[in-house]
Amino acid sequence: MSKYDGKSPAEREHLRSIQQAARNRRKTLSRYNLDPDDYARMLRVQDGRCAVCLLPPDDGALLVVDHCHSSGLTRGLLHDNCNKALGFFRDDTTRLARAIDYVTHHRAVHARRTDRQQLPIWD
C-alpha cells in the first residue's frame, strides 16, 4: 500500500512538495557539514532569530545557513534577504559602512525637510 493511496491529486502534490523541501534541507545542511541537531542548536543560540536583523522568520519559513566565502566556515542563521544583502555587499565591511552612512545621511536630511518634495540626487 502506497502512502499516496486514497489521496487526491492535490494532496499527493502537497506531500511531494513537503518531501522535496525536506530533501533540499538535508542537502543544504550537508553542504555545510551540519545535521538537523546542529541547525536546531544554532537556532536556539540565536533565540530563533536572524543573526543580522534579530527578527524571527516568517511563519513557515526557515532561516538559511550563512557562511564565509573565504574560509567556508558557517557563521550563523539568517533570513534569506539578510543573507543575500551580505552577498551583494560581498562581505565588504567598507561597503557596508558606506551604505549605513548613506542611509543615515538621507534619513537625517529627510527628517529636516518639511516640504516633502523629492530631494535632488545629492543634497
Backbone as JSON Lines, residues from 0, in Angstrom:
{"i":0,"aa":"M","n":[0.84,-1.18,0.0],"ca":[0.0,0.0,0.0],"c":[0.89,1.25,0.0]}
{"i":1,"aa":"S","n":[0.62,2.16,-0.88],"ca":[1.4,3.38,-1.02],"c":[0.88,4.47,-0.09]}
{"i":2,"aa":"K","n":[1.77,5.34,0.32],"ca":[1.34,6.46,1.17],"c":[0.43,7.42,0.4]}
{"i":3,"aa":"Y","n":[0.38,7.26,-0.92],"ca":[-0.47,8.13,-1.75],"c":[-1.86,7.54,-2.0]}
{"i":4,"aa":"D","n":[-2.06,6.26,-1.62],"ca":[-3.36,5.63,-1.85],"c":[-4.45,6.41,-1.13]}
{"i":5,"aa":"G","n":[-5.54,6.65,-1.85],"ca":[-6.67,7.34,-1.27],"c":[-6.51,8.86,-1.18]}
{"i":6,"aa":"K","n":[-5.41,9.36,-1.67],"ca":[-5.15,10.81,-1.64],"c":[-5.58,11.43,-2.96]}
{"i":7,"aa":"S","n":[-6.07,12.64,-2.86],"ca":[-6.43,13.38,-4.07],"c":[-5.15,13.83,-4.77]}
{"i":8,"aa":"P","n":[-5.24,14.21,-6.03],"ca":[-4.04,14.73,-6.72],"c":[-3.42,15.92,-5.99]}
{"i":9,"aa":"A","n":[-4.24,16.78,-5.44],"ca":[-3.72,17.95,-4.71],"c":[-2.99,17.52,-3.44]}
{"i":10,"aa":"E","n":[-3.55,16.52,-2.74],"ca":[-2.89,16.02,-1.53],"c":[-1.57,15.34,-1.86]}
{"i":11,"aa":"R","n":[-1.56,14.57,-2.96],"ca":[-0.31,13.91,-3.38],"c":[0.76,14.94,-3.72]}
{"i":12,"aa":"E","n":[0.35,15.99,-4.43],"ca":[1.31,17.05,-4.79],"c":[1.84,17.75,-3.55]}
{"i":13,"aa":"H","n":[0.96,17.99,-2.59],"ca":[1.37,18.63,-1.34],"c":[2.39,17.76,-0.6]}
{"i":14,"aa":"L","n":[2.13,16.46,-0.51],"ca":[3.07,15.54,0.15],"c":[4.41,15.52,-0.58]}
{"i":15,"aa":"R","n":[4.36,15.5,-1.9],"ca":[5.62,15.51,-2.67],"c":[6.41,16.79,-2.42]}
{"i":16,"aa":"S","n":[5.72,17.91,-2.34],"ca":[6.43,19.18,-2.12],"c":[7.06,19.21,-0.73]}
{"i":17,"aa":"I","n":[6.38,18.64,0.26],"ca":[6.95,18.57,1.61],"c":[8.19,17.69,1.61]}
{"i":18,"aa":"Q","n":[8.1,16.55,0.93],"ca":[9.24,15.64,0.85],"c":[10.41,16.28,0.12]}
{"i":19,"aa":"Q","n":[10.13,17.01,-0.96],"ca":[11.18,17.69,-1.71],"c":[11.85,18.76,-0.85]}
{"i":20,"aa":"A","n":[11.06,19.5,-0.1],"ca":[11.62,20.53,0.79],"c":[12.54,19.89,1.84]}
{"i":21,"aa":"A","n":[12.13,18.75,2.37],"ca":[12.96,18.05,3.37],"c":[14.27,17.56,2.73]}
{"i":22,"aa":"R","n":[14.19,17.04,1.51],"ca":[15.42,16.61,0.81],"c":[16.35,17.79,0.57]}
{"i":23,"aa":"N","n":[15.78,18.9,0.12],"ca":[16.59,20.1,-0.12],"c":[17.25,20.59,1.16]}
{"i":24,"aa":"R","n":[16.52,20.54,2.27],"ca":[17.05,20.98,3.56],"c":[18.23,20.11,3.96]}
{"i":25,"aa":"R","n":[18.05,18.78,3.85],"ca":[19.15,17.87,4.22],"c":[20.37,18.12,3.34]}
{"i":26,"aa":"K","n":[20.15,18.34,2.06],"ca":[21.26,18.6,1.13],"c":[21.99,19.89,1.52]}
{"i":27,"aa":"T","n":[21.22,20.95,1.85],"ca":[21.82,22.21,2.25],"c":[22.64,22.05,3.52]}
{"i":28,"aa":"L","n":[22.07,21.39,4.51],"ca":[22.79,21.19,5.77],"c":[24.07,20.38,5.54]}
{"i":29,"aa":"S","n":[23.98,19.34,4.72],"ca":[25.18,18.53,4.49],"c":[26.26,19.32,3.76]}
{"i":30,"aa":"R","n":[25.86,20.27,2.92],"ca":[26.84,21.11,2.23],"c":[27.72,21.87,3.23]}
{"i":31,"aa":"Y","n":[27.14,22.23,4.36],"ca":[27.89,22.97,5.39],"c":[28.31,22.06,6.53]}
{"i":32,"aa":"N","n":[28.25,20.75,6.3],"ca":[28.66,19.76,7.28],"c":[27.87,19.9,8.58]}
{"i":33,"aa":"L","n":[26.57,20.15,8.43],"ca":[25.68,20.28,9.58],"c":[24.62,19.18,9.51]}
{"i":34,"aa":"D","n":[24.07,18.87,10.66],"ca":[22.9,17.98,10.69],"c":[21.75,18.75,11.34]}
{"i":35,"aa":"P","n":[20.55,18.2,11.33],"ca":[19.41,18.92,11.9],"c":[19.61,19.34,13.36]}
{"i":36,"aa":"D","n":[20.35,18.53,14.12],"ca":[20.62,18.91,15.52],"c":[21.51,20.15,15.59]}
{"i":37,"aa":"D","n":[22.5,20.24,14.69],"ca":[23.36,21.42,14.65],"c":[22.53,22.67,14.34]}
{"i":38,"aa":"Y","n":[21.65,22.54,13.34],"ca":[20.79,23.66,12.96],"c":[19.92,24.07,14.14]}
{"i":39,"aa":"A","n":[19.32,23.1,14.82],"ca":[18.46,23.39,15.97],"c":[19.24,24.08,17.08]}
{"i":40,"aa":"R","n":[20.48,23.65,17.3],"ca":[21.34,24.25,18.31],"c":[21.66,25.7,17.95]}
{"i":41,"aa":"M","n":[22.0,25.95,16.68],"ca":[22.29,27.31,16.23],"c":[21.06,28.19,16.39]}
{"i":42,"aa":"L","n":[19.91,27.65,16.03],"ca":[18.66,28.4,16.15],"c":[18.38,28.74,17.61]}
{"i":43,"aa":"R","n":[18.64,27.79,18.51],"ca":[18.44,28.02,19.94],"c":[19.39,29.1,20.47]}
{"i":44,"aa":"V","n":[20.65,29.04,20.07],"ca":[21.64,30.05,20.5],"c":[21.23,31.44,20.02]}
{"i":45,"aa":"Q","n":[20.63,31.52,18.83],"ca":[20.2,32.81,18.27],"c":[18.78,33.17,18.7]}
{"i":46,"aa":"D","n":[18.23,32.43,19.66],"ca":[16.89,32.69,20.17],"c":[15.85,32.65,19.06]}
{"i":47,"aa":"G","n":[16.08,31.82,18.04],"ca":[15.13,31.66,16.95],"c":[15.05,32.84,16.01]}
{"i":48,"aa":"R","n":[16.06,33.7,16.04],"ca":[16.03,34.93,15.26],"c":[17.21,35.02,14.29]}
{"i":49,"aa":"C","n":[17.04,35.84,13.27],"ca":[18.11,36.12,12.31],"c":[19.27,36.81,13.04]}
{"i":50,"aa":"A","n":[20.48,36.39,12.76],"ca":[21.65,36.97,13.41],"c":[21.94,38.4,12.95]}
{"i":51,"aa":"V","n":[21.35,38.85,11.85],"ca":[21.58,40.21,11.35],"c":[20.51,41.17,11.84]}
{"i":52,"aa":"C","n":[19.25,40.89,11.52],"ca":[18.18,41.85,11.85],"c":[17.49,41.54,13.17]}
{"i":53,"aa":"L","n":[17.78,40.39,13.75],"ca":[17.24,39.95,15.04],"c":[15.74,39.7,15.04]}
{"i":54,"aa":"L","n":[15.14,39.56,13.86],"ca":[13.71,39.25,13.77],"c":[13.53,37.76,13.55]}
{"i":55,"aa":"P","n":[12.42,37.2,14.04],"ca":[12.16,35.78,13.78],"c":[11.79,35.57,12.32]}
{"i":56,"aa":"P","n":[11.89,34.35,11.84],"ca":[11.49,34.07,10.46],"c":[9.97,34.19,10.32]}
{"i":57,"aa":"D","n":[9.53,34.46,9.11],"ca":[8.1,34.47,8.83],"c":[7.53,33.08,9.07]}
{"i":58,"aa":"D","n":[6.23,33.01,9.31],"ca":[5.58,31.72,9.54],"c":[5.91,30.75,8.42]}
{"i":59,"aa":"G","n":[6.36,29.58,8.81],"ca":[6.66,28.54,7.84],"c":[8.01,28.65,7.16]}
{"i":60,"aa":"A","n":[8.69,29.78,7.35],"ca":[10.0,29.98,6.71],"c":[11.1,29.47,7.64]}
{"i":61,"aa":"L","n":[12.2,29.1,7.03],"ca":[13.38,28.71,7.79],"c":[14.47,29.74,7.57]}
{"i":62,"aa":"L","n":[15.3,29.92,8.58],"ca":[16.48,30.76,8.39],"c":[17.5,29.97,7.58]}
{"i":63,"aa":"V","n":[18.27,30.66,6.76],"ca":[19.26,29.99,5.92],"c":[20.62,29.99,6.61]}
{"i":64,"aa":"V","n":[21.44,29.06,6.22],"ca":[22.78,28.95,6.78],"c":[23.69,29.94,6.05]}
{"i":65,"aa":"D","n":[24.31,30.83,6.81],"ca":[25.26,31.78,6.26],"c":[26.66,31.25,6.48]}
{"i":66,"aa":"H","n":[27.52,31.49,5.5],"ca":[28.9,31.03,5.64],"c":[29.84,32.08,5.05]}
{"i":67,"aa":"C","n":[31.07,32.03,5.51],"ca":[32.13,32.91,5.0],"c":[32.62,32.33,3.67]}
{"i":68,"aa":"H","n":[32.61,33.16,2.63],"ca":[33.04,32.67,1.33],"c":[34.55,32.47,1.26]}
{"i":69,"aa":"S","n":[35.29,33.14,2.13],"ca":[36.75,32.95,2.15],"c":[37.15,31.64,2.81]}
{"i":70,"aa":"S","n":[36.61,31.42,4.01],"ca":[37.02,30.24,4.78],"c":[36.09,29.05,4.59]}
{"i":71,"aa":"G","n":[34.85,29.33,4.16],"ca":[33.86,28.27,4.03],"c":[33.19,27.91,5.34]}
{"i":72,"aa":"L","n":[33.61,28.56,6.43],"ca":[33.05,28.24,7.75],"c":[31.66,28.85,7.93]}
{"i":73,"aa":"T","n":[30.81,28.12,8.63],"ca":[29.46,28.58,8.93],"c":[29.53,29.71,9.95]}
{"i":74,"aa":"R","n":[28.72,30.78,9.71],"ca":[28.71,31.92,10.63],"c":[27.44,31.95,11.47]}
{"i":75,"aa":"G","n":[26.31,31.64,10.87],"ca":[25.06,31.71,11.62],"c":[23.88,31.49,10.71]}
{"i":76,"aa":"L","n":[22.7,31.77,11.25],"ca":[21.45,31.61,10.52],"c":[20.84,32.97,10.25]}
{"i":77,"aa":"L","n":[20.42,33.19,9.02],"ca":[19.9,34.49,8.6],"c":[18.63,34.32,7.79]}
{"i":78,"aa":"H","n":[17.84,35.4,7.73],"ca":[16.76,35.45,6.74],"c":[17.42,35.38,5.37]}
{"i":79,"aa":"D","n":[16.71,34.85,4.42],"ca":[17.25,34.77,3.06],"c":[17.65,36.15,2.55]}
{"i":80,"aa":"N","n":[16.81,37.17,2.78],"ca":[17.14,38.52,2.31],"c":[18.36,39.11,3.02]}
{"i":81,"aa":"C","n":[18.5,38.86,4.3],"ca":[19.68,39.35,5.03],"c":[20.94,38.68,4.49]}
{"i":82,"aa":"N","n":[20.85,37.39,4.2],"ca":[21.98,36.65,3.64],"c":[22.34,37.18,2.25]}
{"i":83,"aa":"K","n":[21.31,37.44,1.43],"ca":[21.56,37.98,0.09],"c":[22.18,39.37,0.17]}
{"i":84,"aa":"A","n":[21.73,40.18,1.12],"ca":[22.29,41.53,1.27],"c":[23.79,41.45,1.54]}
{"i":85,"aa":"L","n":[24.19,40.58,2.43],"ca":[25.64,40.42,2.69],"c":[26.35,39.98,1.42]}
{"i":86,"aa":"G","n":[25.73,39.09,0.69],"ca":[26.33,38.63,-0.57],"c":[26.47,39.76,-1.58]}
{"i":87,"aa":"F","n":[25.45,40.62,-1.68],"ca":[25.51,41.74,-2.62],"c":[26.64,42.7,-2.24]}
{"i":88,"aa":"F","n":[26.89,42.82,-0.95],"ca":[28.0,43.67,-0.49],"c":[29.32,42.91,-0.46]}
{"i":89,"aa":"R","n":[29.28,41.66,-0.87],"ca":[30.47,40.79,-0.94],"c":[31.22,40.72,0.4]}
{"i":90,"aa":"D","n":[30.45,40.8,1.49],"ca":[31.02,40.76,2.85],"c":[32.06,41.85,3.08]}
{"i":91,"aa":"D","n":[32.02,42.9,2.28],"ca":[32.98,44.01,2.37],"c":[32.49,45.01,3.42]}
{"i":92,"aa":"T","n":[33.16,45.04,4.56],"ca":[32.72,45.91,5.65],"c":[32.82,47.39,5.3]}
{"i":93,"aa":"T","n":[33.72,47.77,4.4],"ca":[33.79,49.17,3.97],"c":[32.54,49.54,3.19]}
{"i":94,"aa":"R","n":[32.14,48.67,2.29],"ca":[30.89,48.92,1.54],"c":[29.69,48.97,2.47]}
{"i":95,"aa":"L","n":[29.64,48.04,3.41],"ca":[28.53,48.04,4.36],"c":[28.5,49.33,5.18]}
{"i":96,"aa":"A","n":[29.66,49.79,5.63],"ca":[29.73,51.03,6.41],"c":[29.28,52.22,5.56]}
{"i":97,"aa":"R","n":[29.69,52.24,4.29],"ca":[29.27,53.33,3.4],"c":[27.76,53.3,3.19]}
{"i":98,"aa":"A","n":[27.19,52.12,3.08],"ca":[25.74,52.01,2.92],"c":[25.01,52.52,4.16]}
{"i":99,"aa":"I","n":[25.55,52.2,5.32],"ca":[24.97,52.72,6.57],"c":[25.06,54.24,6.6]}
{"i":100,"aa":"D","n":[26.22,54.78,6.26],"ca":[26.39,56.24,6.22],"c":[25.41,56.88,5.24]}
{"i":101,"aa":"Y","n":[25.24,56.28,4.09],"ca":[24.34,56.8,3.06],"c":[22.91,56.87,3.57]}
{"i":102,"aa":"V","n":[22.43,55.76,4.12],"ca":[21.06,55.72,4.63],"c":[20.89,56.67,5.81]}
{"i":103,"aa":"T","n":[21.86,56.71,6.71],"ca":[21.8,57.6,7.86],"c":[21.75,59.06,7.42]}
{"i":104,"aa":"H","n":[22.6,59.43,6.48],"ca":[22.64,60.81,5.98],"c":[21.29,61.2,5.4]}
{"i":105,"aa":"H","n":[20.75,60.37,4.53],"ca":[19.49,60.73,3.87],"c":[18.3,60.67,4.81]}
{"i":106,"aa":"R","n":[18.37,59.83,5.81],"ca":[17.3,59.81,6.81],"c":[17.31,61.14,7.57]}
{"i":107,"aa":"A","n":[18.49,61.65,7.91],"ca":[18.6,62.93,8.62],"c":[18.13,64.07,7.72]}
{"i":108,"aa":"V","n":[18.53,64.05,6.46],"ca":[18.12,65.1,5.52],"c":[16.6,65.11,5.38]}
{"i":109,"aa":"H","n":[16.02,63.95,5.22],"ca":[14.56,63.85,5.07],"c":[13.86,64.34,6.33]}
{"i":110,"aa":"A","n":[14.42,64.04,7.49],"ca":[13.79,64.45,8.75],"c":[13.77,65.97,8.9]}
{"i":111,"aa":"R","n":[14.76,66.67,8.33],"ca":[14.82,68.13,8.43],"c":[13.9,68.82,7.44]}
{"i":112,"aa":"R","n":[13.49,68.13,6.41],"ca":[12.66,68.75,5.36],"c":[11.21,68.78,5.79]}
{"i":113,"aa":"T","n":[10.54,69.85,5.46],"ca":[9.12,69.97,5.78],"c":[8.26,70.01,4.53]}
{"i":114,"aa":"D","n":[8.87,70.28,3.37],"ca":[8.06,70.43,2.15],"c":[7.75,69.1,1.48]}
{"i":115,"aa":"R","n":[8.41,68.0,1.88],"ca":[8.19,66.66,1.36],"c":[8.36,66.53,-0.14]}
{"i":116,"aa":"Q","n":[9.02,67.48,-0.76],"ca":[9.3,67.36,-2.19],"c":[10.44,66.38,-2.39]}
{"i":117,"aa":"Q","n":[10.51,65.86,-3.6],"ca":[11.58,64.94,-3.93],"c":[12.92,65.64,-3.76]}
{"i":118,"aa":"L","n":[13.85,64.97,-3.14],"ca":[15.18,65.54,-2.95],"c":[15.95,65.49,-4.24]}
{"i":119,"aa":"P","n":[16.85,66.45,-4.44],"ca":[17.77,66.31,-5.56],"c":[18.63,65.08,-5.33]}
{"i":120,"aa":"I","n":[19.31,64.65,-6.37],"ca":[20.14,63.44,-6.26],"c":[21.1,63.54,-5.09]}
{"i":121,"aa":"W","n":[21.8,64.65,-4.96],"ca":[22.71,64.86,-3.83],"c":[22.3,66.14,-3.14]}
{"i":122,"aa":"D","n":[21.99,66.05,-1.88],"ca":[21.55,67.2,-1.11],"c":[22.64,67.62,-0.15]}
